[in-house]
């Protein structure tokens, strides 16, 4: 005996399809990673307004976690271009270089998960992201962080 076809609007328990709890236009619909990207973008846009010429060509990137090559936790040594908190990298500056005959522009990489773990709430995370971006821009430009962001 065959079963009657199920309604496409119901799951196997008859409760209906599961989907988004909020419409896509509502801020709650954005993932934590997307919200973090927005925080980095806000910080970068504000700094770029003041340092547009110096930051022309600089790429900004977000990665979830840093990739660290080591054999044991005691042997982790970061390069001078890494901003870390203890032994956990928070961000990294990659200066311009040549690779396979191509010029690679300078890049600032911000690590999402280590920063999220250190923040108490969204406002604290926004402040932390801004501080990290300011510090990394200061390293890249060879300037003092207070010179990059006098309000910080």
C-alpha positions, 0 to 999 in steps of 0.5 A: 500500500502506498502512502499519499504524497505529503504536502510540500508545506509540511515536514515529516512531523506535520509541523511545517517547514523550518526556516528563518525566524526573522525576515532577511531585512531585519538585522537579527537575520545576519549571522555573527560573521556578517555582523563582525564583518560590518564592525570591521568595515565601519572601523576601516571606513572611518579610518580611511576617511582620514588616511585615504591616500596612505591606505590606497591599495591596502586590503582588509580581510577577516578570518575566523581564526589564525592559522598557526604552525607549531609543534607544541603550545610552548613553541608558538612564536609570532612574527612582529607583524602579529598583534596578539593577546598572550599567545592568541593572535588577534590580527596581522599585518602582511606588508606588500611583497612580490609573489610569482612575479606579481605585486601583492598589496599590503593586507591587514587580517583581523581574526574574528573568533579571538576578538568575539571571545574577549568581548562582553557584548556587541558594543565592547566588540565594536570598540575592540575591533576598532582598537585592533584595526587602528593598531594594525593601520599604525603598524602598517604606516609606521605611526603611533595609534593615537595619531591614526585615531585621536579619539581612541 
